[in-house]
Amino acid sequence: MSTRSRPAFREGGLTVLANRTTRPGVVPATWPPRTAVVTGASSGIGREAALLLAAGGCSSLLVGRNGAALDEVAAATEGHRIAVDLAEPGSELAVASRASELLGDVDLLVCSAGLGAAGPYDMMSPDAIAQLVAVNVLSPMTLVRAMLPAMLDRGQGRILIVGSIAGALGVRGEVAYSATKAAMVGFADALRAEVAGRGVTVTLCVPGVVDTPFFHRRGAPYVRRWPRPIPAALVAERMLEATGRGRADVWVPGWLRGAVRVHGAAPSMYRKLAGVFG
């Protein structure tokens, strides 16, 4: 077993790259990444990831729907940007083509774009459900499909998918959203198994409640007493560190993994606790 060490890059004192270990015969993906595509880069976790990557000298293509907000992040990171709605069919091809044109080989793909929705499921319109599926499920799947072949041809690349604890536990009042994020758990697991040993790694980030504009955009504020929202910068730091190490998943905060274990081992107990704290 050989160990390869690369310089760490830091943002706000947080190390987002650690020494990484590779197995003989496995071609390691480039880390720190020289190039990256980041979706959902105009705000929240995607924005913080773009800032951290720029601090490490990574050249990125920033993807989002809000052109003005993307301009601000692009200016701060000296990156490229493309304002596009990934829910639109064919948009993934435009992103992949633009990335190839501007960046050449892409070392890292960060799928961070997401849409939320809150309220009773029986009151949701079919159009709202379809939009959630288009943004949270189809857009990351089609974008990965568009960019994966080049990574496999090179035998090198990293894919980072931002999921949600709602996909592992399910949250009342967020039924459709929970379902879309559960789909990402299955997608990441299956994709990881399929590309294993071919130089491409797949990391799933499972954040809890994050302090971002997400709740404002979904039309309902976060009102639960616990857990309290965590900074988006912390999630970005943890997920990039995990991706650099080639980890299959990362839970932010880490105790969320324990909650999932309780849910699996004692579902009735979990439901009672969720009722108290929810």
Helices and strands as residue ranges (DSSP letters): E 2-4, E 10-11, E 14-15, E 20-22, E 35-39, H 44-55, E 59-64, H 67-77, E 80-83, H 91-103, E 108-111, G 121-123, H 126-133, I 134-138, H 139-154, E 157-162, H 166-169, H 175-195, E 200-207, E 210-211, H 214-218, E 230-231, H 232-244, E 249-252, H 256-265, H 267-277
